Amino acid sequence: MEYYREQMMNGERYYSYHPGLYHNVVAFNITGILSEIKGAEVYCGCALFLSTKDQVVPDVAVVRNHDILMPAGIFGVPDLIVEVLVFASARFDRGYKKQLYQAHGVKEYWIADAKSKSIEVYLLGDEGKYRFDGVYFVPEDWELEPMSDEERSEVLYKFSTHLSDELMIDVREVFKNVK
């Protein structure tokens, strides 16, 4: 079987297989939405070189500093990174990669989960640590059914990124075409 991605984390090489259909749909949808950010470039599955020991491939990266863009990939710190969970990489996305991005100063980190149709958002605080900003999800019909109109109105479908005051991310659009 062919490997999809080769990544190096803390000097060790890791290989991952082709992600599934819904993983790609979510990454594609997020890339399209974030491409609306003025002055930023959005990359899907591009190599990211943070150190000689850490060369990873985030699912989506948003970059405003064009000086870090090279033909081989991104050589520096993106402004926002999104990882779309798959079973095989979830422990890295929630563990080592989250710590790696925090240590290098990635200002915003999202963990998207196609299975639960949710996005966890983490923002880098002044002390250099991620703080949990919120979880945004698309509830199933059976979850909405017993709710009152008032409870339904409190379901958070939209959130913003620190990169743009105008852009509102609608999780229903992120998970569009995901069954």
C-alpha positions as CSV (number, residue, x, y, z in Angstrom):
1,M,0.0,0.0,0.0
2,E,1.3,3.5,-0.8
3,Y,1.7,6.0,2.0
4,Y,-0.1,9.2,1.7
5,R,2.0,11.5,3.9
6,E,5.3,11.3,5.6
7,Q,5.7,13.5,8.6
8,M,8.5,13.9,11.2
9,M,7.5,14.6,14.8
10,N,10.2,15.1,17.3
11,G,12.7,13.5,14.9
12,E,10.7,10.3,14.3
13,R,9.1,9.6,10.9
14,Y,5.4,8.7,10.8
15,Y,3.4,7.6,7.8
16,S,-0.3,7.9,7.3
17,Y,-2.5,6.3,4.7
18,H,-5.0,8.1,2.4
19,P,-7.7,9.7,4.4
20,G,-11.3,8.9,3.7
21,L,-13.8,10.7,1.6
22,Y,-15.4,12.8,4.4
23,H,-12.0,13.9,5.7
24,N,-11.2,15.3,2.2
25,V,-14.7,16.9,1.9
26,V,-14.3,18.7,5.2
27,A,-10.7,19.9,4.4
28,F,-11.9,21.1,1.0
29,N,-14.9,22.9,2.5
30,I,-12.7,24.6,5.2
31,T,-10.2,25.7,2.6
32,G,-12.9,27.3,0.5
33,I,-14.4,29.1,3.5
34,L,-11.0,30.4,4.8
35,S,-9.9,31.5,1.3
36,E,-12.3,34.5,1.9
37,I,-9.8,36.0,4.4
38,K,-8.2,39.1,2.8
39,G,-4.4,39.0,2.5
40,A,-4.1,35.4,3.5
41,E,-3.1,32.3,1.5
42,V,-4.8,29.0,2.4
43,Y,-3.1,25.6,1.8
44,C,-4.6,22.1,2.0
45,G,-2.2,19.3,2.8
46,C,1.0,21.3,2.4
47,A,4.3,20.5,4.1
48,L,5.0,22.6,7.1
49,F,8.6,22.9,8.3
50,L,8.8,24.2,12.0
51,S,12.2,22.8,12.9
52,T,14.7,20.2,11.8
53,K,12.9,17.7,14.0
54,D,9.3,18.7,13.1
55,Q,8.1,18.6,9.5
56,V,4.4,17.9,9.5
57,V,1.5,18.1,7.0
58,P,-1.5,19.9,8.5
59,D,-4.8,19.4,6.7
60,V,-5.3,23.2,6.3
61,A,-2.9,26.1,7.0
62,V,-3.6,29.8,6.7
63,V,-0.6,32.1,6.1
64,R,-0.5,35.9,6.1
65,N,3.3,36.2,6.1
66,H,4.1,35.4,2.5
67,D,7.9,35.4,3.3
68,I,7.5,31.9,4.8
69,L,6.1,30.4,1.6
70,M,8.6,28.4,-0.5
71,P,8.2,25.9,-3.3
72,A,8.8,23.0,-1.0
73,G,6.2,24.2,1.6
74,I,5.7,26.5,4.5
75,F,8.9,27.4,6.4
76,G,7.6,29.2,9.5
77,V,4.5,29.6,11.6
78,P,1.1,29.8,10.0
79,D,-1.6,32.0,11.6
80,L,-4.2,29.2,11.7
81,I,-4.0,25.4,11.4
82,V,-6.8,22.9,11.0
83,E,-6.5,19.2,11.5
84,V,-9.3,17.0,10.4
85,L,-9.5,13.9,12.7
86,V,-9.1,10.4,11.4
87,F,-8.8,7.5,13.8
88,A,-5.2,6.8,13.0
89,S,-4.0,10.3,13.7
90,A,-6.3,11.6,16.4
91,R,-3.7,11.1,19.2
92,F,-1.2,13.1,17.3
93,D,-3.7,15.9,16.3
94,R,-4.9,16.2,19.9
95,G,-1.5,15.6,21.5
96,Y,1.9,16.2,19.9
97,K,0.8,18.4,17.1
98,K,-1.4,20.6,19.4
99,Q,1.6,21.0,21.7
100,L,3.9,21.6,18.7
101,Y,1.7,24.3,17.2
102,Q,1.3,26.0,20.6
103,A,5.1,25.9,21.2
104,H,5.8,27.6,17.9
105,G,3.1,30.2,18.3
106,V,0.3,29.2,15.9
107,K,-2.3,31.7,17.0
108,E,-5.4,29.6,16.2
109,Y,-5.8,25.8,16.1
110,W,-8.9,23.9,15.0
111,I,-9.7,20.2,15.4
112,A,-12.5,19.3,13.0
113,D,-14.2,15.9,13.3
114,A,-16.3,14.7,10.4
115,K,-17.8,11.9,12.4
116,S,-19.3,14.2,15.1
117,K,-19.6,17.2,12.7
118,S,-17.8,19.4,15.2
119,I,-14.9,21.9,15.4
120,E,-13.0,22.6,18.5
121,V,-11.3,26.0,18.5
122,Y,-8.2,26.9,20.5
123,L,-6.7,30.4,20.7
124,L,-3.1,31.2,21.8
125,G,-3.2,33.3,24.9
126,D,-0.7,36.0,25.9
127,E,1.0,33.5,28.1
128,G,1.8,31.3,25.1
129,K,-0.8,28.6,26.0
130,Y,-3.8,27.5,24.1
131,R,-7.1,28.2,25.7
132,F,-10.3,26.4,24.6
133,D,-12.5,28.9,22.8
134,G,-15.4,26.7,22.1
135,V,-16.9,23.7,20.2
136,Y,-19.2,24.2,17.3
137,F,-21.2,21.4,15.8
138,V,-24.1,20.4,13.6
139,P,-26.6,18.6,15.8
140,E,-28.6,15.7,14.3
141,D,-32.3,16.1,13.8
142,W,-33.0,13.7,16.7
143,E,-30.9,16.0,19.0
144,L,-32.9,19.1,18.0
145,E,-36.3,17.4,18.1
146,P,-36.8,17.5,21.9
147,M,-35.5,21.1,22.3
148,S,-37.6,24.1,22.8
149,D,-37.4,27.0,20.3
150,E,-35.4,28.9,22.8
151,E,-32.9,26.0,23.2
152,R,-32.6,25.6,19.4
153,S,-31.9,29.3,19.1
154,E,-28.9,28.9,21.4
155,V,-27.2,26.2,19.3
156,L,-24.0,27.9,18.0
157,Y,-23.7,27.2,14.2
158,K,-21.4,30.2,13.5
159,F,-18.1,31.4,14.9
160,S,-15.4,33.8,13.8
161,T,-11.6,33.5,13.4
162,H,-9.2,36.0,14.9
163,L,-7.9,36.6,11.3
164,S,-11.1,38.3,10.1
165,D,-13.8,40.3,11.8
166,E,-16.1,40.0,8.7
167,L,-15.9,36.2,8.1
168,M,-18.3,34.0,10.0
169,I,-17.7,30.3,9.7
170,D,-20.9,28.3,9.5
171,V,-20.3,24.7,10.6
172,R,-23.2,23.6,8.5
173,E,-21.1,24.7,5.5
174,V,-18.0,23.0,6.8
175,F,-19.8,19.7,7.0
176,K,-21.8,20.1,3.9
177,N,-22.0,16.8,1.9
178,V,-20.8,14.8,5.0
179,K,-23.3,12.0,5.8
